[in-house]
Structure formats: C-alpha cells, structure tokens
Amino acid sequence: MAVTKDSRIAVRLSADQEALIKRAAESEGATVTDFTVRATVTHAIDVLADRHVFVLNDAAWADFRAVLDRPVQTNPALVELLAEPSVFVDEA
C-alpha cells in the first residue's frame, strides 16, 4: 500500500555535504530523496529510543502508573527460558 507523502522538509547544505549525500545515495542505488528520508528516519528512531526522559500527559502518566502498580505475574515460559544456559556465554 502506497503512503501519501504530502509534507516537505527543506534544508541548506554545503556543496561538500550535497556531494557526499549524492555519492552515498548513488552507491546504494537510491534517489537522494529516498536515501535522505531513510537515513533521517532511522536516526530519528535511534535518537528517540535512547531518550531517558519521556514526557507524558496526565492520562498517559496515570496509565503508566497503573501498569507499574499491577501485581507481578509469573511467566512460566520466561522462567523456563531463563533457566537455560545463555547463548551469549561461551561455555568452552
């Protein structure tokens, strides 16, 4: 399903920055627009994922607190998984 793209962001670049972006897009076989949007969106996701402070409105804060205040529930599948040797530790 195609997404309607009806918003624009205009940026100013140095000639060197523009040349770099064009070379990188070309090396991936992408248009400058597709390359730039993909790189920008990827970076935006990374930046937001690394945030340590999240601002919530009153309703969202109440929902968050309610989840935190729920009693702990045992997850048998998780208990079983954590009892197995780690795939990240070399036992050799």
ABEGO torsion letter per residue (X at the ends): XBBBBABBBBBBBBAAAAAAAAAAAAAAGBBAAAAAAAAAAAAAAAAAAABABBBBBAAAAAAAAAAAABBBBBBAAAAAAAABBBAABBAX
